Amino acid sequence: MNLNPYKTAACDCNSCAVSLGTGFAITKTIVLFYLIGMRANGLSRHKFLLLWVAFCWAVFAPSHNTKAMGLGIGDSHELGFLWPGVQKKSDRQNTAVYVNHLIGMALGGIDIGNGEVYFRSNNAFSWLPTATQVLSGTGRTINLRGGGLYTYLFATYAGYGSEVWYVRDLTGILTIPFAGAGGYLTGWTLVGVGVPDGGITVMLLGVALSVLALARRFLVR
C-alpha cells in the first residue's frame, strides 16, 4: 500500500486510450503539414519546421498556474459519505453503484443499501449525472487537468469510511485530506459519466480537418 501523500495517480486504460488517440491525431497532423510544405513552393523545410515547433508550443506548453485547490471533509463540494465505505480493493468496482445511490437520495437523507450506510449532504448541485466510468489511484494529489471527464471523487479512509465530492466544476490539481477522524487515506476513485473531455482532441481534430482542406487545395493543382 502506497501512503506517499505527494504521489500522483497513474493513468488507467481509459486515459491511456485517450493519450494514444491524441498521439495518433498529432502524427497525422505532422504528416499532413509536411506534405503541404513539400508541395507548396513558397514553404521551405526550415520554415515548415519552425511553424510546426511554434504550433506544438502553443498547444502543449505547460500551464504556469499550478496552484492546488484543497477539498475538505464536509465542505461545500461534498456529495455525501458512506460507512464503512470501500475498505477492500475488490469493492472498488462498485464505486459507481454507491455514488448513484447517493445521487438518488434527498438532501440530508440517511439510507442503507449494498452493505453501506449512506449520508447525503445538504449541498445541492445543478446537475448530477449517472456515474459510469471510474479511474482509481492513491495519494492525496489528483490532477483533473481541463476538467469535464470526471464528475465525482470517491475517497476512502481506513477505519472511517468513504467521502464523496462533486468535482465536475473543478479543474487542475486537487488535494484531499490525508486523514479523516483518525483514519488514513487508502485510495481514491474518480467517477465519470462516459463523456470525455475533448479540449485538446477537438482542437487537434479541427486542425487536422483544416490541414486536409489545404492539402486538397495544393494537391489538386
Residue frames as qw, qx, qy, qz and C-alpha x, y, z in Angstrom:
[[0.000, 0.887, 0.461, 0.000, 0.00, 0.00, 0.00],
 [0.439, 0.315, -0.001, 0.842, 1.39, 3.38, -1.01],
 [0.282, -0.806, -0.447, 0.267, 0.98, 6.06, 1.63],
 [0.390, -0.075, 0.124, 0.909, 3.05, 8.76, -0.08],
 [0.169, 0.743, 0.483, -0.432, 0.80, 11.87, 0.11],
 [0.114, 0.720, -0.240, -0.641, 2.50, 13.50, -2.86],
 [0.296, -0.055, 0.853, 0.427, 2.31, 10.73, -5.39],
 [0.513, 0.322, -0.118, -0.787, 0.11, 11.47, -8.39],
 [0.801, 0.147, 0.530, -0.235, -2.06, 8.81, -9.96],
 [0.185, -0.198, 0.784, 0.559, -1.08, 6.69, -12.91],
 [0.548, 0.206, -0.232, -0.777, -3.46, 6.57, -15.86],
 [0.665, 0.082, 0.718, -0.188, -5.81, 3.65, -16.34],
 [0.460, 0.209, 0.742, 0.441, -6.77, 2.06, -19.61],
 [0.243, 0.854, 0.460, -0.003, -9.31, 4.79, -20.43],
 [0.082, -0.928, 0.153, 0.329, -6.81, 7.63, -20.08],
 [0.455, -0.330, 0.668, 0.488, -4.17, 5.61, -21.95],
 [0.459, 0.498, 0.684, 0.272, -6.61, 5.18, -24.81],
 [0.127, 0.964, 0.192, -0.133, -7.20, 8.92, -24.90],
 [0.294, -0.742, 0.422, 0.429, -3.42, 9.52, -24.98],
 [0.503, -0.004, 0.747, 0.435, -2.97, 7.04, -27.82],
 [0.364, 0.740, 0.551, 0.127, -5.79, 8.65, -29.78],
 [0.024, -0.967, 0.035, 0.250, -4.33, 12.11, -29.29],
 [0.418, -0.518, 0.587, 0.461, -0.87, 10.88, -30.30],
 [0.514, 0.310, 0.721, 0.347, -2.32, 9.35, -33.47],
 [0.239, 0.909, 0.341, -0.004, -4.05, 12.63, -34.33],
 [0.212, -0.860, 0.285, 0.367, -0.79, 14.53, -33.78],
 [0.519, -0.205, 0.694, 0.456, 1.11, 12.12, -36.04],
 [0.447, 0.592, 0.619, 0.259, -1.42, 12.52, -38.83],
 [0.060, 0.979, 0.128, -0.148, -1.30, 16.28, -38.49],
 [0.377, -0.654, 0.465, 0.462, 2.52, 16.28, -38.72],
 [0.515, 0.106, 0.727, 0.441, 2.44, 14.21, -41.90],
 [0.315, 0.794, 0.504, 0.128, -0.19, 16.43, -43.49],
 [0.106, -0.946, 0.094, 0.291, 1.72, 19.58, -42.64],
 [0.464, -0.430, 0.602, 0.487, 4.86, 18.04, -44.13],
 [0.495, 0.389, 0.692, 0.354, 3.11, 17.09, -47.37],
 [0.179, 0.939, 0.293, -0.008, 1.74, 20.57, -47.76],
 [0.285, -0.834, 0.283, 0.378, 5.12, 22.08, -47.03],
 [0.485, -0.198, 0.688, 0.502, 6.78, 19.97, -49.71],
 [0.403, 0.582, 0.654, 0.266, 4.03, 20.71, -52.22],
 [0.061, 0.978, 0.180, -0.087, 3.88, 24.45, -51.72],
 [0.674, 0.476, -0.077, 0.559, 6.76, 26.20, -53.49],
 [0.011, -0.786, 0.163, -0.597, 6.89, 29.08, -51.04],
 [0.700, -0.626, 0.225, -0.261, 7.44, 26.99, -47.88],
 [0.431, 0.526, -0.718, 0.151, 10.90, 25.58, -47.26],
 [0.741, -0.223, -0.619, 0.132, 11.66, 22.68, -44.92],
 [0.330, 0.028, -0.470, 0.818, 13.25, 25.11, -42.46],
 [0.319, -0.193, 0.033, -0.927, 10.18, 27.34, -42.36],
 [0.733, -0.242, -0.505, -0.385, 7.95, 24.31, -42.04],
 [0.626, -0.131, -0.644, 0.421, 9.92, 23.06, -39.03],
 [0.074, 0.064, -0.341, 0.935, 9.71, 26.46, -37.34],
 [0.521, -0.224, -0.224, -0.792, 5.97, 26.58, -37.99],
 [0.762, -0.231, -0.591, -0.128, 5.45, 23.15, -36.50],
 [0.459, -0.061, -0.586, 0.665, 7.54, 23.90, -33.40],
 [0.161, -0.129, 0.160, -0.965, 5.52, 27.07, -32.82],
 [0.662, -0.235, -0.398, -0.591, 2.29, 25.13, -33.21],
 [0.713, -0.187, -0.652, 0.179, 3.34, 22.42, -30.73],
 [0.269, 0.008, -0.478, 0.836, 4.44, 25.01, -28.18],
 [0.353, -0.191, -0.032, -0.915, 1.15, 26.89, -28.44],
 [0.757, -0.221, -0.436, -0.433, -0.87, 23.71, -27.96],
 [0.860, -0.228, -0.437, 0.133, 1.16, 21.75, -25.42],
 [0.220, 0.491, -0.437, 0.721, 3.09, 24.38, -23.44],
 [0.429, -0.376, -0.752, 0.331, 2.66, 23.60, -19.71],
 [0.233, -0.844, -0.261, -0.407, 0.48, 25.92, -17.70],
 [0.289, 0.348, -0.506, 0.734, 2.15, 28.10, -15.05],
 [0.536, -0.412, 0.155, -0.720, -0.97, 28.06, -12.91],
 [0.575, 0.051, -0.813, 0.078, -0.15, 25.08, -10.70],
 [0.269, -0.273, 0.524, -0.761, -1.84, 26.23, -7.50],
 [0.276, -0.193, -0.940, -0.062, -3.68, 23.28, -5.99],
 [0.513, -0.399, -0.042, -0.759, -7.22, 23.50, -4.67],
 [0.047, 0.120, -0.916, 0.381, -7.88, 21.69, -1.43],
 [0.621, -0.362, -0.463, -0.518, -11.03, 19.72, -0.71],
 [0.117, -0.288, 0.727, -0.612, -12.12, 19.02, 2.85],
 [0.195, -0.308, -0.931, 0.018, -14.40, 16.51, 4.52],
 [0.052, -0.692, -0.639, 0.330, -17.84, 18.06, 4.86],
 [0.111, -0.334, 0.136, 0.926, -17.05, 21.08, 2.65],
 [0.491, 0.494, 0.120, -0.708, -19.31, 22.71, 0.03],
 [0.468, 0.398, -0.654, -0.442, -18.30, 20.14, -2.61],
 [0.203, -0.100, 0.949, -0.220, -19.30, 17.15, -0.52],
 [0.546, -0.097, -0.561, -0.615, -21.95, 14.97, -2.12],
 [0.836, -0.412, -0.062, -0.358, -22.14, 12.55, 0.76],
 [0.114, -0.550, 0.790, -0.245, -20.48, 9.98, 2.99],
 [0.860, -0.029, -0.440, -0.255, -20.53, 6.18, 3.25],
 [0.298, -0.520, 0.727, -0.335, -19.88, 3.92, 6.19],
 [0.682, -0.556, 0.241, 0.410, -17.96, 1.62, 6.39],
 [0.256, 0.816, -0.346, -0.387, -17.01, 2.65, 2.86],
 [0.871, 0.406, -0.275, 0.005, -14.82, 0.78, 0.38],
 [0.505, -0.713, 0.484, -0.042, -12.37, -0.96, 2.70],
 [0.729, -0.089, 0.627, 0.258, -11.36, -3.67, 0.21],
 [0.008, -0.385, 0.543, 0.746, -9.90, -3.28, -3.27],
 [0.088, 0.246, 0.918, 0.297, -12.46, -5.75, -4.58],
 [0.092, 0.706, 0.612, -0.343, -15.22, -3.32, -3.57],
 [0.069, -0.480, 0.183, 0.855, -13.93, -0.51, -5.82],
 [0.040, 0.157, 0.786, 0.596, -15.75, -1.99, -8.80],
 [0.122, -0.675, -0.728, -0.023, -18.99, -1.00, -7.07],
 [0.222, -0.295, -0.176, 0.913, -17.98, 2.64, -6.61],
 [0.174, -0.133, -0.416, -0.883, -20.31, 3.87, -9.35],
 [0.440, -0.480, -0.735, -0.192, -23.19, 1.96, -7.69],
 [0.398, -0.495, -0.495, 0.593, -22.51, 3.69, -4.37],
 [0.087, -0.169, 0.078, 0.979, -22.32, 7.13, -5.99],
 [0.278, -0.273, -0.597, -0.701, -25.55, 6.59, -7.91],
 [0.425, -0.541, -0.713, 0.136, -27.26, 5.64, -4.66],
 [0.267, -0.429, -0.275, 0.818, -26.19, 8.95, -3.13],
 [0.031, -0.038, -0.382, -0.923, -27.40, 10.84, -6.20],
 [0.364, -0.410, -0.695, -0.466, -30.90, 9.43, -5.77],
 [0.390, -0.472, -0.656, 0.442, -31.21, 10.48, -2.14],
 [0.092, -0.923, -0.267, -0.261, -32.87, 13.59, -0.74],
 [0.233, 0.639, -0.372, 0.632, -30.70, 16.33, 0.73],
 [0.300, -0.484, 0.555, -0.607, -29.67, 15.49, 4.28],
 [0.907, -0.095, -0.128, -0.389, -31.05, 11.97, 3.95],
 [0.262, -0.460, 0.841, -0.112, -29.76, 8.74, 5.52],
 [0.885, 0.196, -0.154, -0.394, -30.21, 5.37, 3.86],
 [0.526, -0.395, 0.753, 0.041, -28.92, 1.79, 3.98],
 [0.863, 0.455, 0.063, -0.212, -28.15, -0.38, 0.97],
 [0.758, 0.527, -0.339, 0.183, -25.47, -2.57, -0.64],
 [0.803, -0.238, -0.335, 0.432, -23.88, -3.13, 2.75],
 [0.330, 0.183, -0.140, 0.916, -23.33, 0.62, 3.30],
 [0.099, -0.775, -0.502, 0.371, -24.89, 3.38, 5.36],
 [0.359, 0.462, 0.293, 0.756, -25.34, 6.48, 3.18],
 [0.169, -0.711, -0.337, 0.593, -25.34, 10.06, 4.44],
 [0.394, 0.635, 0.374, 0.549, -26.38, 12.61, 1.78],
 [0.290, -0.182, -0.196, 0.919, -25.06, 16.12, 2.37],
 [0.174, 0.773, 0.467, -0.393, -27.24, 19.24, 2.29],
 [0.089, -0.484, 0.396, 0.776, -25.32, 20.58, -0.70],
 [0.666, 0.585, 0.421, -0.192, -27.43, 20.99, -3.83],
 [0.296, -0.320, 0.578, 0.690, -25.80, 20.74, -7.26],
 [0.470, 0.443, -0.123, -0.754, -27.29, 21.87, -10.57],
 [0.811, 0.320, -0.367, -0.324, -26.66, 18.56, -12.36],
 [0.492, -0.429, 0.747, -0.126, -25.90, 15.11, -11.01],
 [0.695, 0.354, -0.483, -0.398, -25.46, 12.73, -13.98],
 [0.975, -0.181, 0.075, -0.106, -25.42, 8.97, -13.55],
 [0.252, -0.716, 0.636, 0.137, -21.96, 7.66, -12.70],
 [0.945, 0.308, -0.069, -0.089, -20.30, 5.15, -15.04],
 [0.736, 0.441, -0.355, 0.372, -16.56, 5.19, -15.77],
 [0.624, -0.776, 0.073, 0.061, -14.01, 5.05, -12.95],
 [0.586, 0.569, -0.399, 0.418, -10.31, 5.75, -12.50],
 [0.751, -0.648, -0.110, 0.064, -8.59, 4.71, -9.26],
 [0.495, 0.583, -0.374, 0.525, -5.37, 5.93, -7.68],
 [0.669, -0.525, -0.366, 0.376, -3.51, 6.64, -4.44],
 [0.390, -0.001, -0.086, 0.917, -2.01, 9.71, -2.80],
 [0.008, 0.706, 0.516, -0.485, -3.70, 12.96, -1.85],
 [0.074, 0.550, -0.257, -0.791, -2.82, 14.91, -5.01],
 [0.549, 0.432, 0.710, 0.092, -5.09, 14.48, -8.04],
 [0.040, -0.311, 0.351, 0.882, -4.79, 16.17, -11.43],
 [0.513, 0.561, 0.584, -0.286, -8.16, 16.80, -13.10],
 [0.373, 0.075, 0.501, 0.777, -6.45, 18.63, -15.98],
 [0.111, -0.170, -0.305, -0.931, -9.02, 20.50, -18.04],
 [0.390, 0.147, 0.601, -0.682, -11.97, 19.00, -16.20],
 [0.638, 0.264, -0.189, -0.698, -15.21, 17.63, -17.60],
 [0.524, 0.191, -0.814, -0.161, -14.18, 13.97, -17.78],
 [0.397, -0.232, -0.833, 0.307, -14.96, 13.09, -14.16],
 [0.341, -0.644, -0.244, -0.640, -17.86, 14.30, -12.03],
 [0.736, -0.638, 0.012, -0.226, -17.33, 12.65, -8.64],
 [0.326, 0.526, -0.701, 0.355, -14.35, 11.93, -6.41],
 [0.874, -0.396, -0.173, -0.223, -14.67, 8.96, -4.06],
 [0.263, 0.569, -0.659, 0.416, -12.01, 8.73, -1.33],
 [0.843, -0.378, -0.369, -0.099, -11.74, 6.04, 1.34],
 [0.060, -0.665, 0.559, -0.492, -10.20, 6.36, 4.80],
 [0.551, -0.008, -0.824, 0.131, -9.30, 3.23, 6.75],
 [0.293, -0.321, -0.747, 0.503, -11.49, 2.74, 9.79],
 [0.106, 0.323, 0.219, -0.915, -13.55, 5.84, 8.99],
 [0.551, 0.590, 0.548, -0.222, -15.49, 5.50, 5.73],
 [0.461, 0.240, 0.499, 0.694, -15.67, 6.95, 2.23],
 [0.077, 0.660, 0.167, -0.728, -16.11, 10.61, 1.34],
 [0.474, 0.470, 0.608, 0.431, -17.68, 11.61, -1.99],
 [0.047, -0.575, -0.013, 0.817, -17.14, 15.02, -3.59],
 [0.564, 0.739, 0.367, 0.029, -18.70, 16.68, -6.65],
 [0.435, -0.514, 0.316, 0.668, -15.80, 17.83, -8.86],
 [0.549, 0.546, 0.533, 0.341, -17.28, 18.40, -12.31],
 [0.120, 0.975, 0.127, 0.136, -16.97, 22.18, -11.91],
 [0.472, -0.772, 0.337, 0.258, -13.30, 21.94, -10.88],
 [0.775, 0.586, -0.178, 0.156, -10.12, 21.83, -12.97],
 [0.202, 0.742, -0.535, 0.349, -6.40, 21.43, -12.40],
 [0.451, 0.149, -0.800, 0.367, -4.76, 19.97, -9.32],
 [0.649, -0.595, -0.121, -0.459, -6.77, 18.93, -6.25],
 [0.227, 0.275, -0.820, 0.448, -5.57, 17.91, -2.82],
 [0.711, -0.463, -0.356, -0.392, -7.66, 15.86, -0.42],
 [0.501, -0.689, 0.419, -0.316, -7.14, 15.21, 3.30],
 [0.430, 0.364, -0.823, 0.075, -4.62, 12.51, 4.16],
 [0.147, -0.126, -0.889, 0.416, -6.52, 11.66, 7.36],
 [0.445, -0.390, -0.276, -0.757, -10.15, 11.68, 8.41],
 [0.735, -0.499, 0.096, -0.450, -11.30, 11.22, 12.02],
 [0.583, -0.520, 0.623, -0.046, -8.19, 9.18, 12.78],
 [0.850, 0.219, 0.464, 0.117, -8.34, 7.09, 9.63],
 [0.199, -0.528, 0.476, 0.674, -5.71, 7.46, 6.89],
 [0.624, 0.554, -0.160, -0.528, -6.37, 7.74, 3.17],
 [0.674, -0.128, 0.713, 0.145, -6.14, 4.35, 1.45],
 [0.302, 0.124, 0.701, 0.635, -7.13, 5.35, -2.07],
 [0.340, 0.502, 0.189, -0.772, -9.47, 7.32, -4.25],
 [0.404, 0.315, 0.780, 0.359, -11.58, 6.83, -7.35],
 [0.202, 0.313, -0.139, -0.918, -12.61, 9.40, -9.93],
 [0.404, 0.410, 0.815, -0.056, -16.05, 8.61, -11.31],
 [0.050, 0.189, -0.377, -0.906, -17.10, 9.87, -14.72],
 [0.587, 0.413, 0.416, -0.558, -20.22, 9.90, -16.83],
 [0.686, 0.260, 0.623, 0.273, -18.86, 8.45, -20.07],
 [0.386, 0.903, 0.153, 0.114, -18.35, 11.86, -21.73],
 [0.741, -0.081, -0.013, 0.667, -14.65, 12.54, -22.39],
 [0.109, -0.846, 0.001, 0.521, -13.05, 15.94, -22.05],
 [0.734, 0.480, 0.354, 0.325, -12.50, 16.83, -25.68],
 [0.099, -0.920, 0.078, 0.372, -10.47, 20.02, -25.28],
 [0.188, -0.584, 0.631, 0.475, -7.18, 19.11, -26.95],
 [0.449, 0.153, 0.848, 0.235, -8.66, 16.28, -29.01],
 [0.369, 0.795, 0.472, -0.092, -11.34, 18.51, -30.55],
 [0.013, 0.887, -0.229, -0.401, -8.77, 21.21, -31.26],
 [0.306, -0.369, 0.774, 0.414, -6.48, 18.73, -32.99],
 [0.462, 0.439, 0.763, 0.105, -9.40, 17.39, -34.97],
 [0.265, 0.910, 0.201, -0.248, -10.19, 20.91, -36.14],
 [0.110, -0.738, 0.512, 0.425, -6.56, 21.47, -37.12],
 [0.429, -0.066, 0.851, 0.295, -6.46, 18.13, -38.97],
 [0.445, 0.662, 0.604, -0.014, -9.63, 18.97, -40.92],
 [0.145, 0.930, -0.072, -0.330, -8.24, 22.38, -41.84],
 [0.250, -0.549, 0.692, 0.396, -5.00, 20.81, -42.98],
 [0.511, 0.252, 0.805, 0.168, -6.91, 18.28, -45.08],
 [0.378, 0.851, 0.334, -0.148, -8.71, 21.12, -46.81],
 [0.005, 0.866, -0.371, -0.335, -5.42, 22.90, -47.51],
 [0.441, -0.275, 0.802, 0.296, -3.81, 19.68, -48.65],
 [0.541, 0.515, 0.661, 0.073, -6.59, 19.08, -51.14],
 [0.246, 0.934, 0.059, -0.251, -6.21, 22.62, -52.43],
 [0.095, -0.746, 0.573, 0.325, -2.50, 22.20, -53.11],
 [0.462, -0.150, 0.853, 0.191, -2.53, 18.60, -54.32],
 [0.574, 0.585, 0.571, -0.051, -5.26, 19.09, -56.92],
 [0.179, 0.861, -0.201, -0.432, -3.18, 21.78, -58.70]]
